[in-house]
Amino acid sequence: MKNGFSIFIAAVLLLGISWCAFVLAPVIQLGDEKQTVMINSTDIYPVQRTGAATLGLQVYRANGCAACHTEQIQQNGMACDLIVTSLGKNSSALQKVLAGSLSDSFLTTNDLPKTIRHGISMEIASSMSDKITAAGGKAEVHVYATGADIERGWGLRRSVAEDFLWDSPVQLGANRIGPDLADVGARLGDLNWQLQHLYAPQMFVKGSVMPPFRYLFVKQKKGAVPSADALQIPPGWPKDLQPPGGYEIVPTEDAKNLAAYLLSLRAEVPLHDAPYTPAVAAPTEKSK
Amino acid sequence: MSDEPKTISTNEQTSPAERKTAPIWIFALALILLFGGGVYFDQYSGWFNPQVYSPYENTDQLEAWQPKSGEAAVMAHGKQLYESVCGTCHNADGSGKPGQAPPLAGSEWVNAKSPNDVISIPLDGLSGEIHVKGETWNASMAAMGAGLSDSDLAAVISYVRTSWGNKGKPVMPDDVKAIRAKVAGKPPINGEQGLKALEK
């Protein structure tokens, strides 16, 4: 060991460099991440989970859900839609502009609002929108995210650091044997569906390789009054999934917490660092 | 046997690799790679800004792609703010509360051509007599809108002026800004007289 000291120094240096790169640098970059405000709103995002959902994260972790499910939506790009919302008073002037280069078809007031261009860049969309405004009409430019995950309907935008603010530990996942769950609460927001699916996944997705989590449910004798939280099993399901007469299937606390956690996964609000145009409720004029 | 070590040692001494300088192209290649790396870093790193994620390359691009809120989005935002800030007294449908808050739906103050009155009331508060739809009201209102930003208050007022059958025109954040400067530091408006005085 005549070089013991130099080996020691070299080891400290190497570990120190990787610690700086993989621990210190991310903490400096994202360590003070805070709640933010949604686009076009004063609502804070993300709000803390309910107690049940916070406990559910630990059930998710204990059952190894992250071995087959990711919680990270990817995005390859972004694009714009150009939507004409009003033809204005002098519609012939606008029709001229539209017929010139923007729209292939003749627009009438009944068609509105109409998407006349899809998948264009922000630059082109803004200049077209300006032309329409100059001709007295009104147009809106809607931004949306693109990419395979978005097309699958798994989410509306990419995942960003804020989405994981209340996750401890973060359940990113690396394998996609099942679908991504970052936005599952918005996609499949029915508590009953989530419980039924945990109980018998194959009844919803034919050939699903997801193991049934039936041990998160208990079979118990029906009391004088059936339990309020008993699992509603559709009568069409096979006999071995039905409880025997006089019995009922009831989700355990773990199952309820896990379902609450799944419903709390809603990484879909538009943020400044992952922008898109949210769908807006119909204008107030129509609600009259 | 005895020759071999000798040959090796002579080889070592005269090894051509020992004294040769590194070829210049290695330095050139290293510099080109360094330059290329720098350009790539400049374009795609976002300078390690925690707000910039791919596919966005930098903050400028991120700003350019922020959705510009259309009229519908402004109205939806205004509705939401109205229901949390104003709706408790003036009701979600703008009908007001007897003895407490006059109606906004169909009110001549809300539908007035100039939006100045309906902007200055939430910014400065109002106490004293005011006639709304043929009734005399003598209630007082705190400066509920003073805490909202110009664009937020503009959204609320635009929503009020275009909803429930009201036929006013929407209000721009700049209108609110101008009135905010006008009423700054003044006591709450004293009824209709105060509103008239403010117009001057």
Contacts between the chains, C-beta under 8 A, distances in Angstrom:
chain1	res1	chain2	res2	distance
A	29	B	48	5.6
A	29	B	50	5.2
A	30	B	50	5.1
A	33	B	50	6.8
A	39	B	66	7.3
A	39	B	67	6.4
A	39	B	69	7.9
A	40	B	67	7.6
A	40	B	69	5.0
A	40	B	73	4.8
A	40	B	74	8.0
A	40	B	76	7.4
A	40	B	77	5.5
A	41	B	77	6.3
A	41	B	80	7.1
A	42	B	77	8.0
A	42	B	80	7.9
A	42	B	81	7.1
A	42	B	152	7.0
A	75	B	54	7.9
A	75	B	55	6.2
A	76	B	55	6.1
A	77	B	55	4.9
A	78	B	55	6.5
A	78	B	56	8.0
A	78	B	65	5.8
A	85	B	70	7.2
A	85	B	71	7.6
A	85	B	72	7.9
A	122	B	64	5.8
A	122	B	65	5.5
A	123	B	64	7.9
A	138	B	71	7.4
A	140	B	70	3.9
A	140	B	71	7.9
A	140	B	72	7.6
A	141	B	67	7.4
A	141	B	68	6.3
A	141	B	70	8.0
A	142	B	67	6.9
A	143	B	65	5.9
A	143	B	66	7.8
A	143	B	67	4.5
A	158	B	53	6.3
A	160	B	53	5.7
A	161	B	50	6.6
A	270	B	67	7.2
A	272	B	51	6.8
A	272	B	62	7.6
A	272	B	66	7.0
A	273	B	51	4.5
A	273	B	52	6.9
A	273	B	53	6.0
A	273	B	56	7.9
A	273	B	62	6.9
A	274	B	53	6.6
A	275	B	62	7.5
A	275	B	65	5.8
A	275	B	66	5.1
A	275	B	67	5.7
A	276	B	67	6.6
A	277	B	67	4.0
A	277	B	70	8.0
A	277	B	73	7.7
A	278	B	73	7.6
A	280	B	70	7.7
A	280	B	72	4.6
A	280	B	73	5.2
A	280	B	76	4.8
A	281	B	76	5.7
A	282	B	72	8.0
A	283	B	71	7.4
A	283	B	72	4.9
A	283	B	75	5.9
A	284	B	75	5.5
A	284	B	79	6.7
A	284	B	159	7.0
A	284	B	162	6.5
A	284	B	163	4.9
A	285	B	162	7.6
A	288	B	164	7.9
A	288	B	165	7.4
